[in-house]
Amino acid sequence: MLTHLVTPLLMCIGMGLAYLGAFAHPAPHHLPVAVVGSSRSAQLLAQSINDKAGGDLEVRTVAHRSTAVDQLKHQDIFGAYVPKGEGSGKGRGDAGDRNGQARVSGNAGATGNAGATGNTRSAGGAKSAGVGNAATPELLVATAASDTSASVVQKIFTPLAAQQGAPLKVTDVAPTADDDPTGQGIFFLLVAISIGSYASVAVIGGAGAVLSIRLRAALAVGTSFVVSLIGTAFAGPVFHLVDHGLGGLWGMAWLYSAGILLIGTGLHTFLKRWTTLGVMTLFVMLNFTSSGGIFRPEMQNGFFAALHSFWNGAGFVEGVRSHVYFDGYGLSGHLWTLALWLVVGVLMVGVAALGERRRRSAEAEAAANAAAVAAAAVAATVPEPAPKPVRGPADAGVEEELEEAVGV
């Protein structure tokens, strides 16, 4: 029994190392932000912030407020500071979200979160929030990209506004859905879909071990379809995490779930009882922590930041964000990430099929050899029957004489 406790203990160690390693000490690492303005003072301010940040920030200058809005919506930057007296230059002045709206906070010092309670929604279109107020410093953020990054940026720039003697106005150019104010609902949706997927691997691999690998793969695909439908129901009609684009979300959920199930089904052929630990390592410990659902890679250490660039959980989270909040910008790259993991799953099933075929051949050959050895052993222990005497012509004559004598 003690040997069976090894798996949960390893899970405990792995989860602790992964979650605490990824989330325990979040801090910006080359987090890109911008200072709006083309004047000499704006350039000096940007340089001063860069020097004081010591590599935590990457500060650039952009000439117009509209340019900063575009970069926020492309997730090239995660905050843009419009100093007092700047930001009213030419440009589209488009700070609206997908519905032409932007969340505006009149006093950043009263809250530590750009998307927190107390924000008001300006619905007058792009112009109402789009033209910078020269008399008031303004911070542009996009909470749909990351609420935690927006909060960090706000804490950085609030003291600068105080130095200018004015409260900081925070404008959210890409707000999240009303029922998901922090934008982290997508991450917890990822958790639900992941658990439904990798938990099904144990059932398909264990209870379905007597089935052919082809039939197990078909069950994996069918299960992923059901899991993706459940996830879409959670995101839409149940909890209203997103208010549009459910079809695209379902497609990404299916790609994501199918990749996990096929990889897990293939791994079960080789890992057997260690399969649960294996899929948890891949799709929980390394996956949730690098997905960007809580902290973006710019807020994590290099290991998890590197995983974010190609891991399937990051592909799902960033893909849904792009599809729902950023008009599909960068979506193709995230879809390719999910598709490649699905291809890995198909290849894993193929490798498992070859492995099982070779295993069956080896078992059949071993069985044939065992039968041959058993037959030889039986032949060596059972004595051969004595040979019958061969009768010649003389013996036949004597026998005839005896028969005649008896007859007489």
VOTIRO-371450 format. One record per residue (C-alpha): x negated, y, z negated; residue in three letters. Coordinates in steps of 0.02 Angstrom, whole numbers, padded with zeros to 5 digits, always signed. Layout:
<sites>
XYZALA
...
</sites>
This chain:
<sites>
+00000+00000+00000MET
-00143+00119-00039LEU
-00200+00115+00141THR
-00031+00183+00195HIS
-00059+00336+00086LEU
-00206+00388+00195VAL
-00091+00460+00329THR
+00008+00581+00217PRO
-00152+00636+00129LEU
-00233+00675+00296LEU
-00076+00771+00345MET
-00090+00872+00186CYS
-00272+00914+00219ILE
-00239+00955+00402GLY
-00089+01066+00367MET
-00183+01160+00232GLY
-00334+01191+00341LEU
-00230+01242+00492ALA
-00101+01355+00410TYR
-00215+01438+00285LEU
-00353+01454+00413GLY
-00235+01539+00535ALA
-00123+01643+00421PHE
-00213+01672+00255ALA
-00315+01826+00302HIS
-00237+01913+00453PRO
-00339+02060+00516ALA
-00352+02148+00683PRO
-00491+02091+00798HIS
-00513+02206+00948HIS
-00328+02252+00942LEU
-00296+02364+01095PRO
-00211+02531+01058VAL
-00206+02699+01146ALA
-00210+02885+01112VAL
-00102+02985+01231VAL
-00175+03143+01304GLY
-00302+03205+01429SER
-00373+03345+01323SER
-00544+03345+01245ARG
-00468+03331+01071SER
-00374+03171+01119ALA
-00535+03092+01184GLN
-00628+03140+01026LEU
-00488+03069+00919LEU
-00494+02904+01012ALA
-00682+02895+00994GLN
-00672+02935+00809SER
-00543+02797+00778ILE
-00649+02674+00876ASN
-00804+02714+00775ASP
-00715+02698+00608LYS
-00628+02536+00657ALA
-00793+02445+00680GLY
-00726+02323+00811GLY
-00556+02298+00733ASP
-00476+02409+00865LEU
-00506+02445+01048GLU
-00447+02624+01072VAL
-00421+02696+01245ARG
-00345+02858+01307THR
-00203+02873+01430VAL
-00154+03035+01512ALA
+00035+03021+01500HIS
+00162+02950+01381ARG
+00246+02853+01521SER
+00081+02766+01558THR
+00071+02712+01376ALA
+00249+02645+01385VAL
+00206+02542+01539ASP
+00053+02469+01455GLN
+00155+02425+01301LEU
+00283+02335+01409LYS
+00142+02241+01495HIS
+00067+02200+01324GLN
-00097+02280+01375ASP
-00089+02382+01214ILE
+00010+02362+01052PHE
+00025+02541+00997GLY
+00006+02715+01071ALA
-00019+02870+00966TYR
+00044+03035+01036VAL
-00042+03174+00937PRO
+00045+03334+00891LYS
+00045+03446+01044GLY
+00018+03301+01167GLU
+00132+03185+01263GLY
+00244+03311+01351SER
+00150+03299+01515GLY
+00216+03234+01679LYS
+00273+03056+01697GLY
+00430+02954+01700ARG
+00453+02968+01513GLY
+00525+02794+01510ASP
+00528+02734+01331ALA
+00690+02640+01348GLY
+00709+02454+01327ASP
+00798+02340+01450ARG
+00963+02430+01413ASN
+00890+02605+01423GLY
+00878+02614+01233GLN
+00739+02636+01108ALA
+00733+02621+00920ARG
+00670+02780+00840VAL
+00614+02799+00661SER
+00609+02976+00598GLY
+00493+02944+00451ASN
+00359+02812+00465ALA
+00297+02848+00291GLY
+00459+02786+00215ALA
+00441+02611+00285THR
+00298+02495+00320GLY
+00382+02415+00469ASN
+00424+02493+00635ALA
+00577+02386+00653GLY
+00637+02397+00473ALA
+00803+02457+00405THR
+00828+02642+00423GLY
+00783+02653+00606ASN
+00910+02735+00717THR
+00947+02690+00896ARG
+00943+02826+01027SER
+01052+02774+01172ALA
+01045+02926+01282GLY
+00936+02838+01408GLY
+00753+02862+01450ALA
+00752+03050+01432LYS
+00811+03055+01252SER
+00665+02952+01189ALA
+00553+02972+01338GLY
+00491+03150+01321VAL
+00357+03171+01189GLY
+00389+03296+01053ASN
+00241+03415+01051ALA
+00283+03473+00874ALA
+00286+03298+00796THR
+00158+03156+00808PRO
+00235+03001+00882GLU
+00187+02817+00881LEU
+00249+02704+01020LEU
+00262+02518+00979VAL
+00343+02362+01053ALA
+00408+02251+00914THR
+00465+02120+01039ALA
+00282+02084+01074ALA
+00241+02064+00889SER
+00323+02142+00738ASP
+00168+02111+00632THR
+00055+02197+00757SER
+00174+02345+00763ALA
+00168+02356+00574SER
-00022+02353+00572VAL
-00031+02488+00704VAL
+00090+02596+00606GLN
-00015+02582+00448LYS
-00167+02636+00547ILE
-00091+02791+00626PHE
+00021+02852+00484THR
-00127+02936+00393PRO
-00173+03027+00554LEU
+00000+03102+00564ALA
-00013+03155+00383ALA
-00174+03247+00425GLN
-00075+03346+00555GLN
+00050+03394+00421GLY
+00200+03307+00497ALA
+00292+03142+00473PRO
+00258+03011+00605LEU
+00401+02973+00723LYS
+00398+02789+00775VAL
+00479+02741+00940THR
+00507+02558+00981ASP
+00502+02544+01171VAL
+00540+02357+01172ALA
+00656+02316+01026PRO
+00712+02139+00988THR
+00889+02072+00984ALA
+00998+02142+00846ASP
+01012+01972+00761ASP
+00824+01944+00767ASP
+00752+02108+00701PRO
+00575+02040+00673THR
+00567+01941+00835GLY
+00508+01788+00738GLN
+00665+01690+00775GLY
+00580+01628+00934ILE
+00442+01552+00827PHE
+00565+01459+00717PHE
+00655+01400+00873LEU
+00487+01330+00928LEU
+00476+01238+00761VAL
+00648+01159+00782ALA
+00615+01101+00960ILE
+00444+01034+00912SER
+00508+00931+00766ILE
+00649+00859+00870GLY
+00522+00811+01003SER
+00378+00735+00906TYR
+00493+00647+00782ALA
+00577+00560+00929SER
+00407+00494+00983VAL
+00400+00379+00831ALA
+00571+00306+00873VAL
+00535+00280+01058ILE
+00362+00209+01025GLY
+00411+00101+00877GLY
+00586+00036+00904ALA
+00563+00041+01092GLY
+00397-00052+01092ALA
+00479-00205+01171VAL
+00534-00098+01319LEU
+00428-00066+01472SER
+00326+00094+01477ILE
+00432+00154+01623ARG
+00592+00138+01522LEU
+00511+00223+01372ARG
+00458+00368+01483ALA
+00636+00383+01547ALA
+00699+00388+01368LEU
+00572+00524+01329ALA
+00633+00632+01473VAL
+00814+00606+01424GLY
+00779+00647+01243THR
+00688+00807+01292SER
+00842+00859+01391PHE
+00952+00840+01236VAL
+00825+00928+01123VAL
+00814+01075+01243SER
+01003+01092+01246LEU
+01008+01095+01056ILE
+00872+01228+01052GLY
+00964+01334+01180THR
+01123+01322+01077ALA
+01028+01382+00923PHE
+00952+01528+01020ALA
+01115+01584+01098GLY
+01289+01549+01031PRO
+01237+01489+00857VAL
+01112+01619+00795PHE
+01106+01747+00939HIS
+00917+01756+00940LEU
+00926+01814+01120VAL
+01068+01905+01205ASP
+01030+01857+01386HIS
+00924+01739+01491GLY
+00980+01577+01409LEU
+00958+01479+01570GLY
+00774+01523+01582GLY
+00750+01488+01397LEU
+00827+01315+01419TRP
+00709+01278+01564GLY
+00557+01323+01460MET
+00623+01224+01311ALA
+00643+01071+01422TRP
+00468+01087+01494LEU
+00396+01108+01321TYR
+00492+00962+01242SER
+00461+00844+01388ALA
+00274+00876+01380GLY
+00270+00832+01194ILE
+00376+00675+01213LEU
+00280+00607+01362LEU
+00111+00640+01282ILE
+00169+00560+01119GLY
+00243+00409+01209THR
+00080+00380+01300GLY
-00025+00403+01143LEU
+00079+00275+01047HIS
+00008+00136+01157THR
-00165+00171+01088PHE
-00137+00250+00916LEU
+00004+00139+00853LYS
+00038+00184+00670ARG
-00077+00336+00683TRP
+00034+00413+00817THR
+00129+00524+00694THR
-00033+00598+00628LEU
-00094+00623+00806GLY
+00059+00715+00869VAL
+00069+00820+00711MET
-00110+00875+00737THR
-00076+00924+00917LEU
+00098+00997+00903PHE
+00106+01064+00724VAL
-00064+01100+00650MET
-00144+01172+00807LEU
+00016+01220+00895ASN
+00117+01325+00773PHE
-00036+01417+00711THR
-00093+01470+00885SER
+00078+01508+00960SER
+00076+01694+00920GLY
+00248+01682+00841GLY
+00191+01755+00675ILE
+00024+01837+00715PHE
-00038+01872+00889ARG
-00215+01811+00933PRO
-00281+01988+00907GLU
-00237+01964+00722MET
-00320+01793+00705GLN
-00494+01720+00705ASN
-00580+01665+00865GLY
-00531+01481+00854PHE
-00343+01507+00851PHE
-00355+01655+00970ALA
-00441+01541+01096ALA
-00307+01406+01077LEU
-00173+01537+01111HIS
-00235+01556+01289SER
-00186+01379+01343PHE
-00088+01287+01206TRP
+00090+01237+01245ASN
+00171+01323+01096GLY
+00096+01489+01149ALA
+00159+01457+01325GLY
+00336+01436+01257PHE
+00336+01583+01136VAL
+00254+01706+01256GLU
+00357+01641+01401GLY
+00521+01672+01308VAL
+00462+01845+01255ARG
+00415+01888+01433SER
+00578+01822+01502HIS
+00693+01903+01374VAL
+00607+02067+01328TYR
+00479+02113+01461PHE
+00571+02086+01625ASP
+00472+01930+01665GLY
+00301+02014+01666TYR
+00168+01879+01651GLY
+00300+01741+01648LEU
+00222+01638+01788SER
+00062+01609+01689GLY
+00160+01544+01539HIS
+00264+01431+01650LEU
+00104+01359+01724TRP
+00043+01323+01547THR
+00201+01225+01507LEU
+00196+01135+01675ALA
+00015+01082+01651LEU
+00056+01007+01481TRP
+00198+00912+01564LEU
+00075+00848+01694VAL
-00040+00793+01553VAL
+00108+00698+01481GLY
+00142+00609+01646VAL
-00042+00563+01661LEU
-00044+00502+01481MET
+00103+00387+01519VAL
+00011+00323+01673GLY
-00146+00286+01571VAL
-00038+00197+01442ALA
+00042+00091+01580ALA
-00130+00037+01642LEU
-00185+00000+01465GLY
-00033-00106+01428GLU
-00052-00199+01593ARG
-00232-00242+01553ARG
-00183-00291+01378ARG
-00049-00410+01443ARG
-00172-00486+01566SER
-00299-00510+01428ALA
-00168-00588+01314GLU
-00109-00705+01453ALA
-00287-00758+01490GLU
-00321-00784+01305ALA
-00162-00888+01290ALA
-00213-00995+01439ALA
-00386-01023+01366ASN
-00311-01069+01198ALA
-00195-01195+01281ALA
-00341-01272+01374ALA
-00442-01287+01215VAL
-00294-01364+01123ALA
-00268-01491+01261ALA
-00452-01538+01257ALA
-00445-01558+01068ALA
-00294-01672+01079VAL
-00376-01776+01213ALA
-00531-01797+01106ALA
-00435-01859+00952THR
-00308-01980+01032VAL
-00386-02152+01079PRO
-00368-02211+01257GLU
-00255-02366+01285PRO
-00347-02534+01311ALA
-00357-02584+01495PRO
-00250-02731+01552LYS
-00348-02887+01612PRO
-00358-02910+01797VAL
-00294-03076+01851ARG
-00379-03172+01989GLY
-00315-03314+02104PRO
-00372-03449+01982ALA
-00272-03376+01841ASP
-00119-03374+01953ALA
-00140-03559+01992GLY
-00156-03608+01810VAL
+00001-03509+01771GLU
+00098-03600+01906GLU
+00043-03769+01838GLU
+00101-03722+01663LEU
+00269-03668+01729GLU
+00288-03836+01820GLU
+00241-03932+01662ALA
+00367-03836+01559VAL
+00499-03867+01691GLY
+00466-04055+01681VAL
</sites>
